[in-house]
Amino acid sequence: MRLRPRQDGRQGILPFVFELGEQDDVTARAGLPLVVETMRALGLEEVARQELRLAKRESEFPPEQKLEALVTLIAAGGDRVEDIRILGEDKGLERLLGRPFPSPDALLDFLGQFHDPTCWANRPPEKKAYVPPESKGLVGLAAVNRALVARGADQRTTTATLDHDGTIIEAHKREALAAYEGTRGYQPLVAVWAEEQLIVADEFRDGNVAGGEDPLSSAKRAFGALPEWVKTRYFRGDSASYYTPLLKYLVAERIGFSISADMTPPLRALCLAAPKWEELERRSREQVDIAEVEFTPGDWSREAAPLRYVALRITPLQPDIFAAPGPKYLAVVSNRNDLLPAELVSWHWEKAGTIEHVHRVMKDELGAGVMPSGRFGVNAAWFRINALTFNVLTVLKRRALPERYRVARPKRLRFEVFTTPGKLAVHQSRLTVRASAAEPRLEEIVAARRCLLEMHEARRAQG
């Protein structure tokens, strides 16, 4: 495609033309370095340097720089490794960061180091749904994320409610396996610290590994990733977490929980026979009633602590020829006795506002919805780096930017903060960015940088 205009001097409808030129004195993303400054304020480059030395030979870019490049790419809106070429075209941005971006091949080689075929060596031949142990690289990435959570969370938050759930990521790679609904892809589990909006752990899984396949290992990993100052712990999960070993673990650890129970025939019979129902809420097309029922699962020992079951009856307010006749029954199991039935159900439903939001943001606004490879370890690393990016943006919003950004999604940060245009110049031996943003918005960016600088200096002072 040629840049020169037509014979009449026009390139398009509006009266201007494009020309190729030097780009190291301008940038379209003067606010994007906030992402890198957030990572460095938390000291993540030091942790990555220690945990991610996977190659025998050191390349031009050390692992911490490649990790920074991938997080910056995802935060900027790239959802493919090849998109790093677009950031690389912004020479002004590279000048602000102090180094060029790695090539797509260098980043793909980096991600390839997280795949270890030996992790599948002990897979039982008869077991089709299998979660392999993590490679050395994935364990290192988890360590980076634990450091982020410990350094980025507010130490005054001594309560942690972990919302635990899986999601399906569609993939058309030949190696992708089919999930329960027929979609080929992957089915990772994620645990979110609701009070801090931070992903504390994830467990990448093939598509044929259902969420109910040993959720205990994922839950243990999540609780093990919490900072030491957390004193009170809670857990919320859907019916995939209705798994006896997990229930016993939560009871033994004195972790308050609510989990959607499987509606087995014995439990359904108790719901149908419940003598007293109380109205919980009336919706536009249905009414929700609740009742407590006494139920003990068949695989629950008598010596274990009693479980509390709250049944829900959802009744249509008007006949629907397309709906099943009669009310629908659900149930929530818990060990919490400090809440009334209505309070327990409401608290349980709050999970949808955290974990489902995280899944939606990671897949639709970050890069977790597009898998880069057919190799399991590469995709697991890509997903975890997306979780890391989610956390970096959360810390940036909650610790540095003004309050109005606290619930901002990535696309708002890109539109209002990251894509600030700027002209670069050197003034008194200092690199300066002359931004055309309105003064109040520019003051917010500068204030955020100062806040991150203070975090960086305070962390270094503590050693």
N, C-alpha and C positions, 0 to 999 in steps of 0.2 A: 504494500500500500504506500503510495507516494504522498508526501506531505505538501507538495507544492499545490497552489490553487489551480483552478481551471483557467481557461484563457480570459474569462471575465474577472479574474482575481478573487473568486469566492471559494471557500472551503465548505461552508455550511450556510444555514439560514441567518444566523446572527453575524454581525459585521466584525469578525475577528478571524485570525488565522493562527494555527499552531506552527511553531518552529522548534527544531532540536537545539538544545543549548546546554551549557554547563549547569549542573544541578547542586554543586556542593555549597552554594551560598543560600539555598532556600530549602525549606522542608514543609510538607503538608501535615506533619505529625509532631508538632513541637511539644504536645502534652504526653506523648507515648513514653518518653523516658521515665515518667512517674512509675511505670510498671517495674522497670529495672531498679530504680531507686528504692522501691518497696522491698524487692528481693534483697538488695544489699543492706538496707536498714535492718533486716532480720538476720543478716549474716548467712544467707542461704548459699552464697557462692563458696564459703568456707566448708560448709557441710557437704555440698556437692563435690568439692575437690577431694574430700576424704572418702566419700561413699561411692563415687561413680567412676573410679579409675578401673575401667574394664578392659581396655585395649593394652596389648603388650607394648605397642609402640605409640608414643604420643603424637597426635596429628598437629596440624597448624593451630587448631582450636582446641583447648583443653575442655574436659567435659562440662565444667561449670559454665563456660561460655556458650556451649551448644544448648545447654538447658535454658539459659537466659534467652537465647535466640528463639527457641521453640515456644517458651511462655510469652515472649513479646509478640511472636507471630499469631498465636491463638488469641491473645488479648486484642490485637489489632483487627481481628475478624477473619484471619486465614484459617481454613479448615483442611488444607492439604499441605504437605511438606513442600511441594513445588511452589507454593505461594510465597516462599521466602524470597524468590526472585523479585517480587513486586516491592517488598520492603528494601531489598538491595538496590533498587532503582532510586530510592530516596537517599541520595548521597548526603543531604543535609542532616537527616536522621542519623546516619552512620557517623557523621562528624560529631554530633551531640553525644552519642554513645561512646565515642572514642575508639571504635574499631569497626571493620566491615562485618557483614553477616556471613556466616558459613554458606556454602553452596547447598542446593538440595541433596546432592549425592553425599556430601559430608554428614548431613543430618540423618539421611536414611541409613548410612553406615553406623552412625551412633545408635539409632533405634534398633538396628540389627543386633547389637551387642547384648540386648536384653532378652533375646531368644536363646534358650538353652535346651536342645533336644533331650538331654539326659534327664531333665525333669519328668519326662514321661516313662523313664525306664522301669519304674516299679508299678506301673498301671496293671491291675489284674486283667487278664485276657477277657474275662466274661463281663467286665464292667464297662459299659458304653458311656455312661454319664460320669465323668471323672474331672476332679479339680486337681491339677498337678501342683506340687510344691513350687514356690516362687524361685526364680533364678536369682543369682547374686545381685544382678543389676536391679531387679524389681525390689528386692529387699533394701537396696541402697536408696532407691526413690522413695520408699516408704519412710526411711529414716529422715530424708529431707523434709517430707511432709510433716512428720512428727515434730521436727524442730520448728517448722513454720507455725504449727498449731500452738506449741508451747510458748513461742516468742510473740506471736501475733494476737493471742487471746487476752482478754482482760482478766487479770489475776483476781479481781474482785468477784468474778463469776465462779462461785464455788459449787454450783449445781450444773450438772450435765444431763440433759435429756437426749438420748441417742435415738433418732428416727432411722429405721433400718428397712430398706426395700430394694428390690431389683428393678431393672429396666431392660427392654429388648432393643438392641441396636441392629438394624437390618444391614446385611452385607451380602454382596453377590460374589464374593470370592469362592473359588472352588472348594476351599477347605472349610468354609462356614457350615455349621450344622443347623438343623431345623429346631426351632423352639416349639413349645407346646401349642401355639396358635398357628403353626405352619410356616412362620417367617424364618428364613435362614439368616443366621447372624450370630450374635453373642448376647449373653444375659448376665452382665456384671451386677454385683451387690454393692450398695453404697450405704455408709453410716454417716449421718449428719448430726453435729452438735447443735441442737436447735437454738439454744440461747445465744450462741456466738456465730451461727450460720457458717460453720466451718465443716468441711468434709474431713473426718478424722481417719477414715479407712475405706478402702474399696477392695473388692475381690473379683478379679476378672474371670469370667466363665464362658465356656462354649455355649452355644444356643440350646443344646439338648440337656444342659444341666439346670434343672428347675431350681427356683428359689428355695424350695423346701428340702433340697438335697444338702443336708448338713449345714444349716445356717449358723450353728454354734461356733464353728471355726471363725467365721466372719465377725460374729458378735464379740467373741473373745479378743480378736485383733483390734476391734474398735475401742473396747474399754481399756485395753492395754496401751492405746495411743493417747489417752487423756493425760493432761498434766497432773502432777502430783498434788497440786493444791485443790483439786476437785474432791469434795467431801461427800456430796449427795449425788447419787446416780439413778437415772430412770431409763426405761427402754420402751419404745413403741414399735410395733410391727404389724404387718398384715398376716393373712392366714398362712403364708409361706414360713413364718416364724413359729407356727403352732407345731412345735417339735419338742417332744418330751425331754430329751437331753438339754435343750436350751431352757425350757421352763425350770428344770431342776437346777441348772446353773444359776439362773436369775434368783431363784428362791434361796439357794445356798449363799450367794453373795450379797443378799439383802438389797437387791436392786428392784425398785418398784417398777412394775411393767403393766402394759395393756397390749393384748394381742388379739387379733380377729381369730375366733375359734372356727374349726371345721364343723359344719353342721351335720354331724353324724346322726343316724337314725335314733339312737337313744337320746341325744340332746334335743333333737327335733320333737320327739315325743314329750319331753318335759316342757318345751316351749308351748306346744299345743295344749298342754294340761295346766298351764300357769293360771292360777285363780284370779290374780289381780294385775291389771296393767295400768300404767299411768302415762298420760300423754306427754311426750317429750317436745315435739314440735309439729306444726301443721304447715305443710308445703303447698305449693300451688296445685299439685295433682295427687298428693298422697299425705297420709298422716303417719307419724312415727310414734309408737308407744314402746315403753320399756317395762321390764319386770326382772327381778332377781330370781334365779332358779338354783337349786342345790344339785350340783352335778359333780361326779368324780369320774374322770376318764378311766377306761379299763386298764391302761398301762401306767396309772399313777398309784404309787404305793400308799398304803394307809399311814405309814410312818411320816410321809412327806407332809409339808404344811398344806392346809386346805386351800383350794383355789376358789376364787369368786367369779361367778358367771352372771353377766347381765345380758338378758335377751332383748332383741329389738324386733318389733313387729311392724312391718311397713305395709300399710293398707291403701290401695288406690281409692281416691275420693269419688271417682266416677268410672263406670265400666269402660274397658278398653278391649276391643275385639282382638287386638294384636298381643295383649299381655296374658300371662298365665293367670288362670282364675284364682281368686283368694289372695290372702296376704302373703308376703315373703318374710321369712324369719332369718335373722342373723344373731350372732352372739359375740361378746367380748369377754375374754378371760383375763383376770388380773389377780395380783396379790396385795393391791392397795385397799386398805380399809378406812383411809382417812378422807375419802371422797364419797359423796352421795352418788347413787346410780346415774343420775343425770349429769353430774359433774364429771364422773369417770368417763362416760361416753363422749362428752364434749371435749375433754382433755385428749382422749384417744383420737378423735377426729381432727385435732389440730395438726396431726402428722401430715395430712394432705397438703397443708400450707407450707411445709418445709421440704420434705423429701421429694415430692412431686415437682415443686418449683425448681429444685436443684437439677433433677433429671431433665426437665424442659430446657433450662438454661444451658446445661452442658451439651445437649444434643443439638439444640436449635440456634444458640447464640455463641457457643464456643465450637470446638472442633470434634467433640466426642461422637457426633453422629456419622462421621465418615472414617472408616478404618483404612489405614495406609497400606496394609499388607495382608497376605494370606497366612503369615506366620503368627502363631498365638502370642509369643512373647513380645513381638513388635507392637501388636495391637494393645496388649496389656500395658505396655509402657506408654503408648500414646494416650490411652484412657487415663492413666494415673497422672500424666503431665497435664491433661485437661483439668483433672481435679485439683492439681497444684495451682493451675492458673486461676481457677475459681476462687481458691483460698487467697491468693495474692490480691485479687481484685476486692475480696471481702475486707482484707486488712487495710487496703488503700482507702476504701469507702468509710470504714468504721474508725480508723485511727488517724487519718490525715485530711481527707476531704471534708467539706462542710456537711452538716446534718442532713441537708436536703438530698444528698447523694446516698444516704444510708441504705435505701432499698432500690437504688438505681440498678437496672440490668446492664449488661455489657454494651448493648447497642446505644444506650443513653450516654454511657461514659465515652464511647467512640465519637458520638455526634457532638457532644458538648465539651469534652476535655481533650481526648487524644488527638483529634484531627484539627488542632489549632495551627493555622498557618504561621510561619515565621521566616524572617530573613536573617541570615547569619552574618555576623561581622566580628572582627577582632578589634577590641577597644582597650587600650592600655594593657596589651598582652593577655587580655581575657576574652574568651569566646562569648559573644553576646547574641541573644535572639531578640530581634525586634518583631513582636507579634502584633497582628492587626486585630486581636480580640478586644472586646470592650474592657475597660479598665477593671470593673468589679470582677469579671470572670478571670482575668489575668492575675488579679490579686489572690483569688482562691487557689490558683495553681501554684503561685509563689509561696503562699502560706502552707500548702501541702508539702512542698519541697522542704521548707524549713522544719516542719514537723518530722518528716522522715530523716532529715539530717540530725535532729536532736535524738531520735530513736537510735540512729547509727552510733552517735557519739556516746550515748548512755550505755549501749551494749558493749562497746569497746572499753569503756571505763570500768565496767564490771568484770572484764576479762573473759 
